[in-house]
Amino acid sequence: MMMKRLLETGSMALAVVLTVAPQVLANEAHGEGPPDYSGITGLYYVMIGGILAYGVYDTFLKKS
């Protein structure tokens, strides 16, 4: 049961990363000027949100 839950969580995390990664790769530099970090910023926000959501689940919603 623990392995099944781990696989489900891993597959969800992989789906999120594969959804956000093309946005990161699409924001390459175009000509002169500062680089565009908007894609990688979105990826960081998704990762931080996932970690915070797990913390809330682990603290308040998990049945022990």
ABEGO torsion letter per residue (X at the ends): XAAAAAAAAAAAAAAAAAAAAAAAAABBBBEBEBBBAAAAAAAAAAAAAAAAAAAAAAAAABBX
